[in-house]
Amino acid sequence: MSPIVKKTHLRRATARPEKIIVPVARKFSPRAVKSIEVKPSKPVCPPNPSLRLYRRIAGSFIAVVVILLATVVLLSTTKAIIRVTPQPRTVEASLLVDVIKEGTAEGKILGTVVGQTFEQAKTFPVVGAEQKEVLAKAGGTIKIINNSSKTQPLVATTRLLSSSGVLFRLDKGVTVPAGGSVVAAVHADQDGPTGDIAPDKFTIPGLSTSLQSSIYGESSAAMVGGRRMVSVVSQTEIDSDVAKLTDEVAVFAQEQLQTQFGTGFGGKVFSSEVISKVSDTEPGEEKDSITISLKIKVTGVFFACEVLNDLVFAKLYENLEDGFIFANNNVDSQKSSDSCVADVEITQANAARGTAELRATLKKDSVVSNTNVFLQPEVLVGKTSAEVKDYLVKAGLAKDVSVIIFPPWSSKVPSMLDQVTVQVVE
């Protein structure tokens, strides 16, 4: 007898479930045949492949946006500030200017030229000469007292002996009245410092022993001159005194010429020429003073400062390098000054014709400006702080350079020009 198979149906996902006949390889006893029913499982929907793709694309897009946003923020906040402490450079203007007494001409200025001769004599103490030791006989004065009842004459060279045993002699003979006294000059018997003694009492060895207690000498001041230092005049000392007198005469002459001829002009310059000089002392002499007689010619040029200022400042700006400015910005204010700002000297002068030639010299410090090609951002981008400093210092533009780069972990100046700021500080 064949086995009985009961058909079952499985429900599909998209249709009504049908019973599916599943053969069972099983032997049944003839007595009992049971049917087996297979129930369908709960339908499962598989994931849609297109939804996964959309999720991946969306995630990738968000990541790219975040990265781009971070990059934009970083780039927008990156910056570099370069502060330059400038190295001053001297700008010099020097030019020759003619002074004329009337009329006008390009490059010439109106002025007055005068010259006069002045004489002066003056005595100067010797102060800078070589010192020399000289030994001589110390001297002074003593008061000779006569307490006896008789007049006592004393001849020149009469000996007077100090309490310390130093011998002096009278310079001239004297007569000492009885009961009176006289003052006489004395000098030591020997050269040298032994005669330099303090005030003392003197005996007169030439008198009898009985008279020595009645007739004696006393000094109220020290004896000096046994040893002294004298000045040996040198040529340097003489030249120094001549220079001092020349300056004094020149100052006096300038004041006189200014009063007489300098009215109406803001500028003035003088020159001095020594015509003759005479000293009453020769080098090597031992003297305490020197008398100098001097004759000098002083020339004065008085001129208009405003015109000279215009000429010298025009030359100064002409010599200013590109990319530099004058330090302290005080040049323009000085240019409009009524006084002369340049150093002026006379190179030629003819008082008879009333003409002169002047050399005007003006020096000013200049510093680099932000317009200098070396300070442009495109020259500095991509460099490290050390490279920027080395570059500007070696170029002679800066004494010091400080570089601030943000963010801190950046080591180089950013490549975008608008993120680089260059500042020139005082």
C-alpha positions as CSV (number, residue, x, y, z in Angstrom):
1,M,0.0,0.0,0.0
2,S,1.4,3.3,-1.0
3,P,2.0,6.0,1.6
4,I,-0.6,8.8,1.8
5,V,0.9,12.2,1.2
6,K,-1.0,15.2,2.2
7,K,-0.5,18.3,0.3
8,T,0.4,21.7,2.0
9,H,0.6,25.1,0.5
10,L,3.1,27.9,1.2
11,R,2.0,31.5,1.0
12,R,4.0,33.6,-1.3
13,A,5.1,37.2,-0.4
14,T,3.1,38.7,-3.1
15,A,0.2,36.2,-3.6
16,R,-2.1,34.1,-1.6
17,P,-0.3,31.2,0.0
18,E,-0.8,27.9,-1.6
19,K,-0.3,24.5,-0.1
20,I,2.7,22.7,-1.3
21,I,3.0,18.9,-1.4
22,V,6.1,17.9,0.4
23,P,7.0,14.2,0.0
24,V,8.1,12.6,3.2
25,A,10.3,9.7,2.9
26,R,9.0,7.8,5.8
27,K,7.6,4.4,6.2
28,F,4.3,4.2,8.0
29,S,2.9,1.2,9.5
30,P,-0.2,-0.1,7.7
31,R,-2.3,0.6,10.7
32,A,-2.0,4.3,10.9
33,V,-1.4,7.1,8.4
34,K,-1.1,10.7,9.7
35,S,-1.1,13.8,7.7
36,I,1.6,16.6,8.3
37,E,0.6,20.2,7.7
38,V,3.5,22.7,7.1
39,K,2.5,26.2,8.1
40,P,4.1,29.0,6.1
41,S,6.6,31.3,8.0
42,K,6.1,35.1,8.4
43,P,7.0,36.8,5.2
44,V,10.4,38.8,5.3
45,C,11.0,41.8,2.9
46,P,14.6,42.0,1.7
47,P,16.3,45.5,1.9
48,N,16.1,47.7,-1.1
49,P,19.5,48.1,-2.7
50,S,18.8,51.6,-3.9
51,L,18.3,53.0,-0.4
52,R,21.7,51.9,0.8
53,L,23.3,53.7,-2.1
54,Y,21.5,56.9,-1.2
55,R,22.6,56.7,2.4
56,R,26.2,56.3,1.3
57,I,26.1,59.2,-1.1
58,A,24.5,61.4,1.6
59,G,27.1,60.5,4.1
60,S,29.9,61.2,1.7
61,F,28.4,64.5,0.8
62,I,28.1,65.6,4.4
63,A,31.8,64.6,5.0
64,V,32.9,66.6,2.0
65,V,30.9,69.6,3.1
66,V,32.4,69.5,6.6
67,I,35.9,69.2,5.2
68,L,35.3,72.1,2.8
69,L,33.8,74.2,5.6
70,A,36.7,73.5,7.9
71,T,39.1,74.4,5.1
72,V,37.3,77.7,4.4
73,V,37.2,78.6,8.1
74,L,40.9,77.8,8.4
75,L,41.9,79.8,5.3
76,S,39.7,82.7,6.4
77,T,41.4,82.9,9.8
78,T,45.0,82.3,8.7
79,K,47.0,85.5,8.8
80,A,50.5,87.0,9.3
81,I,51.5,90.3,10.8
82,I,55.0,91.5,10.1
83,R,56.3,94.4,12.2
84,V,59.4,96.1,10.9
85,T,61.6,98.3,13.1
86,P,63.4,100.3,10.4
87,Q,67.1,100.8,10.0
88,P,67.7,104.6,9.4
89,R,69.6,105.7,6.3
90,T,71.2,109.1,6.1
91,V,70.2,111.3,3.1
92,E,72.6,114.1,2.4
93,A,72.1,117.2,0.2
94,S,75.2,119.3,-0.6
95,L,75.2,122.2,-3.1
96,L,77.0,125.4,-4.0
97,V,75.0,128.6,-3.9
98,D,76.1,132.0,-5.2
99,V,75.3,135.1,-3.2
100,I,74.7,138.3,-5.1
101,K,74.1,141.8,-3.8
102,E,71.2,142.7,-6.1
103,G,68.8,141.2,-8.6
104,T,67.5,137.7,-8.9
105,A,68.7,134.6,-10.7
106,E,67.9,130.9,-10.6
107,G,70.1,129.1,-8.1
108,K,71.3,132.4,-6.6
109,I,70.3,134.1,-3.4
110,L,70.3,137.8,-2.4
111,G,72.7,138.8,0.4
112,T,75.4,141.1,1.7
113,V,79.2,140.3,1.9
114,V,81.5,142.3,4.2
115,G,85.0,141.9,5.6
116,Q,87.0,143.8,8.3
117,T,90.3,143.4,10.1
118,F,90.4,143.3,13.9
119,E,93.4,143.4,16.3
120,Q,93.6,142.2,19.9
121,A,96.3,141.4,22.5
122,K,95.8,139.3,25.6
123,T,97.8,137.7,28.4
124,F,97.2,134.0,29.2
125,P,98.4,132.1,32.3
126,V,100.6,129.1,31.6
127,V,98.5,126.1,32.6
128,G,99.2,123.2,30.3
129,A,103.0,123.4,30.1
130,E,105.5,120.9,31.3
131,Q,106.5,121.3,34.9
132,K,110.1,121.5,36.0
133,E,111.6,121.4,39.5
134,V,113.9,124.2,40.4
135,L,116.1,124.4,43.5
136,A,116.8,127.8,45.0
137,K,117.5,129.6,48.3
138,A,114.4,129.7,50.4
139,G,113.6,133.2,51.7
140,G,111.2,135.4,53.7
141,T,111.3,138.2,56.2
142,I,112.1,138.3,59.8
143,K,111.8,140.9,62.6
144,I,115.1,141.7,64.3
145,I,114.5,142.7,67.9
146,N,117.0,144.8,70.0
147,N,116.3,144.7,73.7
148,S,119.7,146.2,74.7
149,S,120.4,149.8,75.5
150,K,122.6,150.3,72.4
151,T,121.9,150.5,68.7
152,Q,123.1,147.5,66.8
153,P,124.2,147.7,63.2
154,L,124.1,144.5,61.2
155,V,125.9,144.2,57.8
156,A,124.6,142.4,54.7
157,T,125.0,138.6,54.8
158,T,124.8,138.6,58.6
159,R,124.0,135.1,59.7
160,L,120.8,134.2,61.4
161,L,120.4,130.6,62.8
162,S,117.0,129.0,63.2
163,S,116.2,126.8,66.2
164,S,116.5,123.7,63.9
165,G,120.0,124.8,62.8
166,V,119.2,126.2,59.3
167,L,121.4,129.1,58.4
168,F,120.0,132.3,56.8
169,R,121.7,135.6,55.8
170,L,120.5,139.2,55.6
171,D,120.0,140.5,52.1
172,K,120.9,144.0,53.1
173,G,122.6,145.7,56.1
174,V,120.3,147.1,58.7
175,T,120.6,149.1,62.0
176,V,118.5,148.0,64.9
177,P,117.7,150.8,67.3
178,A,118.1,150.2,71.0
179,G,114.8,149.0,72.5
180,G,113.4,148.7,69.0
181,S,113.1,146.4,66.0
182,V,113.4,146.3,62.2
183,V,112.0,144.0,59.5
184,A,114.6,142.6,57.1
185,A,114.6,140.2,54.1
186,V,116.7,137.0,54.5
187,H,117.5,134.0,52.3
188,A,118.8,130.6,53.2
189,D,122.6,130.0,53.0
190,Q,122.1,126.9,50.8
191,D,119.8,125.9,47.9
192,G,117.2,123.3,48.5
193,P,114.1,122.4,50.4
194,T,115.9,122.5,53.8
195,G,115.3,126.3,53.9
196,D,111.5,125.9,53.6
197,I,110.8,126.1,57.3
198,A,107.9,127.2,59.5
199,P,107.8,130.5,61.5
200,D,110.7,130.3,64.0
201,K,113.1,132.2,66.3
202,F,116.6,133.0,65.1
203,T,119.8,133.8,66.9
204,I,122.7,135.9,65.5
205,P,125.9,133.8,65.9
206,G,128.1,136.8,65.0
207,L,127.2,138.7,68.2
208,S,128.7,138.0,71.6
209,T,127.0,135.4,73.7
210,S,125.8,138.1,76.1
211,L,124.1,140.0,73.3
212,Q,122.5,137.0,71.6
213,S,119.7,136.8,74.2
214,S,119.0,140.5,73.8
215,I,119.3,140.8,70.0
216,Y,117.5,138.1,68.0
217,G,115.1,137.5,65.1
218,E,111.6,136.2,64.8
219,S,109.6,135.2,61.7
220,S,105.8,135.3,61.5
221,A,105.6,133.5,58.2
222,A,107.2,130.4,56.6
223,M,110.3,130.6,54.6
224,V,109.6,129.3,51.0
225,G,111.3,128.9,47.7
226,G,113.9,126.2,48.4
227,R,112.2,124.0,45.9
228,R,109.5,125.1,43.4
229,M,108.0,124.0,40.1
230,V,108.2,126.2,37.1
231,S,106.4,125.9,33.8
232,V,108.3,125.3,30.6
233,V,106.3,126.8,27.8
234,S,105.6,124.5,24.8
235,Q,104.6,125.3,21.3
236,T,101.3,123.5,22.0
237,E,100.6,125.9,24.8
238,I,101.3,128.9,22.5
239,D,99.1,127.5,19.7
240,S,96.3,126.9,22.2
241,D,96.4,130.4,23.4
242,V,96.4,131.7,19.8
243,A,93.3,129.6,19.1
244,K,91.5,130.9,22.2
245,L,92.2,134.5,21.3
246,T,91.2,133.9,17.6
247,D,87.8,132.6,18.8
248,E,87.3,135.5,21.2
249,V,88.1,138.1,18.5
250,A,86.0,136.3,15.9
251,V,82.9,136.3,18.3
252,F,83.4,140.0,18.9
253,A,83.9,140.7,15.2
254,Q,80.8,138.7,14.2
255,E,78.7,140.7,16.7
256,Q,80.0,144.0,15.2
257,L,79.4,142.9,11.6
258,Q,75.9,141.6,12.5
259,T,75.0,144.9,14.0
260,Q,76.3,147.0,11.1
261,F,75.3,144.9,8.0
262,G,73.2,141.9,9.0
263,T,69.8,143.6,9.5
264,G,67.1,142.3,7.1
265,F,68.6,138.8,6.6
266,G,67.8,135.7,8.5
267,G,71.0,133.8,7.4
268,K,74.5,134.5,8.4
269,V,77.9,132.8,8.1
270,F,81.4,133.9,8.9
271,S,85.0,133.0,8.2
272,S,88.2,134.1,9.9
273,E,91.8,134.5,8.6
274,V,94.7,135.1,10.9
275,I,96.9,137.8,9.3
276,S,99.5,138.0,12.0
277,K,100.2,136.6,15.5
278,V,103.0,137.5,17.9
279,S,103.9,135.8,21.2
280,D,106.2,137.3,23.8
281,T,107.3,133.8,24.8
282,E,109.3,131.2,22.9
283,P,108.9,127.5,23.4
284,G,111.2,126.2,26.1
285,E,111.1,129.3,28.3
286,E,110.2,129.2,31.9
287,K,107.3,131.6,32.4
288,D,104.1,131.9,34.2
289,S,102.2,133.7,31.5
290,I,102.1,134.3,27.7
291,T,101.0,137.5,25.9
292,I,99.6,137.0,22.4
293,S,99.0,139.8,19.9
294,L,96.7,138.9,17.1
295,K,95.4,140.5,13.9
296,I,92.6,138.6,12.0
297,K,90.3,139.3,9.0
298,V,86.7,138.3,9.5
299,T,84.3,138.0,6.6
300,G,80.6,137.9,7.0
301,V,77.9,136.8,4.6
302,F,74.3,137.7,5.3
303,F,71.6,136.1,3.1
304,A,67.9,135.1,2.8
305,C,67.3,131.8,4.5
306,E,64.0,131.0,2.8
307,V,65.5,130.8,-0.7
308,L,68.4,128.7,0.6
309,N,66.0,126.3,2.3
310,D,64.1,125.8,-0.9
311,L,67.2,124.9,-2.8
312,V,68.7,122.5,-0.3
313,F,65.4,120.7,0.4
314,A,64.8,120.2,-3.3
315,K,68.2,118.6,-3.5
316,L,67.4,116.5,-0.4
317,Y,64.2,115.1,-1.9
318,E,66.0,114.4,-5.1
319,N,68.4,112.2,-3.2
320,L,65.7,110.3,-1.3
321,E,65.5,106.7,-2.4
322,D,62.3,105.2,-3.7
323,G,60.3,103.4,-1.0
324,F,61.7,105.6,1.8
325,I,60.4,108.5,3.8
326,F,62.1,110.9,6.1
327,A,62.0,109.9,9.7
328,N,59.9,111.8,12.3
329,N,58.0,113.6,9.4
330,N,59.7,116.9,10.4
331,V,61.2,117.8,7.1
332,D,58.3,119.7,5.8
333,S,58.0,121.8,8.9
334,Q,61.7,122.6,8.8
335,K,61.4,123.5,5.2
336,S,59.0,126.3,6.0
337,S,61.2,127.6,8.8
338,D,62.4,131.2,8.7
339,S,65.8,130.1,10.0
340,C,68.4,128.2,8.0
341,V,68.4,124.5,8.6
342,A,71.4,123.6,6.6
343,D,75.1,123.8,7.6
344,V,76.6,126.7,5.6
345,E,80.2,127.6,5.0
346,I,82.0,130.2,2.9
347,T,84.0,128.8,0.0
348,Q,84.7,132.1,-1.7
349,A,84.0,135.7,-0.8
350,N,84.7,139.1,-2.3
351,A,83.7,141.9,0.0
352,A,84.6,144.5,-2.6
353,R,82.2,143.1,-5.2
354,G,79.7,142.0,-2.6
355,T,79.6,138.4,-3.9
356,A,80.3,135.0,-2.3
357,E,79.9,131.3,-2.8
358,L,78.4,129.2,-0.1
359,R,78.3,125.5,0.4
360,A,75.1,124.3,2.1
361,T,74.9,120.8,3.5
362,L,71.9,119.1,5.1
363,K,71.6,115.6,6.4
364,K,68.4,113.8,7.4
365,D,67.5,110.3,8.4
366,S,65.2,108.3,6.2
367,V,63.4,105.0,6.9
368,V,61.7,102.4,4.8
369,S,58.0,102.8,4.0
370,N,55.2,100.4,3.3
371,T,55.5,101.2,-0.4
372,N,59.0,99.7,-0.6
373,V,59.2,96.7,-3.0
374,F,61.0,94.7,-0.3
375,L,58.0,95.0,2.0
376,Q,55.3,93.9,-0.4
377,P,53.4,90.7,0.7
378,E,54.1,88.9,-2.6
379,V,57.8,89.0,-1.7
380,L,57.3,87.6,1.8
381,V,54.7,84.9,1.3
382,G,55.9,81.3,1.9
383,K,58.8,82.3,4.1
384,T,59.3,81.4,7.7
385,S,59.7,84.0,10.5
386,A,63.4,83.5,10.5
387,E,63.7,83.8,6.8
388,V,61.6,87.1,6.7
389,K,63.8,88.6,9.4
390,D,67.0,87.6,7.8
391,Y,65.8,88.8,4.4
392,L,64.9,92.3,5.6
393,V,67.9,92.8,8.0
394,K,70.4,91.8,5.3
395,A,68.7,94.2,2.9
396,G,69.6,97.0,5.3
397,L,66.0,97.9,5.8
398,A,65.3,96.8,9.4
399,K,67.1,96.7,12.7
400,D,64.6,94.1,13.9
401,V,61.6,92.2,12.6
402,S,58.8,90.4,14.5
403,V,56.5,88.0,12.7
404,I,53.2,86.8,14.2
405,I,51.5,83.9,12.3
406,F,48.0,82.5,13.1
407,P,47.2,79.7,13.7
408,P,50.2,79.1,15.9
409,W,51.0,75.8,14.3
410,S,51.6,77.5,10.9
411,S,55.3,78.0,10.3
412,K,55.2,80.1,7.2
413,V,53.7,83.3,6.0
414,P,50.4,82.4,4.2
415,S,50.3,82.5,0.4
416,M,47.2,84.7,0.2
417,L,48.3,88.3,-0.1
418,D,45.3,89.8,1.7
419,Q,46.2,87.7,4.7
420,V,49.6,89.3,5.1
421,T,50.0,92.7,6.9
422,V,53.3,94.6,6.9
423,Q,53.7,97.4,9.5
424,V,56.6,99.8,9.8
425,V,56.9,100.8,13.5
426,E,59.0,103.6,15.0
